[in-house]
Every structure is written in C-alpha cells, then in structure tokens.
Amino acid sequence: MEVVMITPADIGNKEFSRKVRGYDTEEVDMFLDVITVDLEKLIKENLKLKAQLANVEKSIGTIGDSDITVRETLETAKSIMDDLAVSSEKRAKALVENAEMDAAIIIKDAKMKAEQLADESRELKSTFEKFRRDYGNMLKRYSDEFENMSSDIQIDRLSILLDNGNKINGESESVAEDRESSILKDILERDTLVVDVTRAQDVEEIASEPEIKPTKVVSTTATDDRKTLVNIKYE
C-alpha cells in the first residue's frame, strides 16, 4: 500500500470544525503556518539529496568502469615489468659471460706473450754465453799465436847472431863486439813485424760489446843484455 505524503498545501488549506471549548483558532493557524514552512524546507532538501544520490550512483558506475580499466592497466604494466626484468636478467647474464670470455682471452694472450718473452730471454742468454766463449777462445788463440811468433823471431835472431859470430871468430875482441852490435842494430831496424788481423767476421759479431781488439803493430826491442822483447799494441 502506497503511503500518501502530506504536502504544505494540504496543511495550509486544512479547515477544522469549530466546537465549544475547542482550541484557539489563531494559535492553530500560526502553528500550521510554521509546520508548512518547515515541511517545504524538508521537501526541498529531500529532493536535493535525491539528486545528489543519483549523481553519486552515476559516479560509482563510472568509478567501477574506471577501476576495471585501472586494474587492466596495472596488469599490463606488471606484465611489461616482468618481461623487462627477464630481459634485463638475460642481458646482464650475457654481458657477464662475454666479459668472462674476453677476460679469458686476455689472460691467455698475456700468458702466451710472457712465455714468448721468456723464450726470447733464454735464447738471448744462450747467444750471449756462446759469444763470450767464442770471444775468449779467440783472444786465447791470438795470444798463443803472438807468443809463438815471438819465440820464432827470437830463435831466428839467435841463429843469425851465431852465424855472424862464427864469421868474425878470427877478429879481435873489440872489432868483433863492434861488428856484432852493428849487425844486431841492422837486424832490429830490418825486423819490424806487422801483423794484420784478418778475421773480420769475428770482429763484426762482437762489435756491439766492449772488447779489446788486437790491431796491427808487433815490434821487437833489444835490451842491454841482448835479449829480444816482442811488443804487441792493442786499441
């Protein structure tokens, strides 16, 4: 059953029957006027609230649609973030693997270079040791040759002196001594020995190291006791 709401007009138009000893009509009219005004305000507020309620319900519907859209957007964003995370992880892993490979290659190259340098160092050391041995042997050989030359020269000169001594055996002692001195002087002036070192290849091989080169002058000198000295000049 539908309830019929009273209106301000119904209150204003309401008429009461009069009886003896009833309410004061003026007070009743004034009270009804107040009620009418208040009722009109209530009705207007009620209409306003209904309108606001309708707007709220409409907004709620819109919000519901928006909520669905927001949820879908969030799901999409989450999916994208997951894909990015997986992609970033794969990329980082690939970068690390590439870096490890590059590091391994660099280390391998460094080891090979170090081994190569070590081999070159050993080879240079071996070459230097061989050069030092050859150089020492060469100097010893030259020294032995010079000593042999000196001995041969002394023997030759003694032979000459003996031969000449036999020739002047019949002369007087003073004349013999003068002649022997003259002969020895001629021999000394005549017997300046020049030795050419012809081993150019050996000299070129040792040119880069400090060395003592036997050059070319070997001279003989007579002393007061008639002994012959062999002088060898070095550069």
C-alpha angles and dihedrals in degrees: 000000000000116000114227111220117221114239131213088249090057090054094046094048096043113121125196127206116245123236135172114276092012130141122299104268095214093054091048091050092048092049091049090051091054092048090049093054093047092047091052089053092049092050092050092048090048091053091047092051091049090053091049090048091053090051091048092051089049091049091048089056091050090047090051091054090045091049090056090049091048092049091050090048091050092049091050091048091049091051091049091049091050091051091048091049092051091045092048091049092050091047092048090049091050091049091050092049091049091048091050091050092049091048091050091051092048092049091048092050091048091051091048091049091049091050090048091051090047091052091049090049092051090047092050091048091050091048091050092050090050091048091050092050093047091046092050091047091049093051091048090049092051091047092051091048091051091049091050090049090051092050092049092049092050092049092049092050093048090051090052091049092050092049092050090045090059090050093054095041092112097051126093119274096250094047090047093052092049092049093046091052090049092050092047090050091052090050093050092049091047099044106064104144123214117194118194116204104220101178096105094157093058091048092052092051092056097038093105094059129067106265145165109237120202103221128181120294123095112162134178125221129191119222130205092264089055095250117144119230124199114215117199118195121211129190 
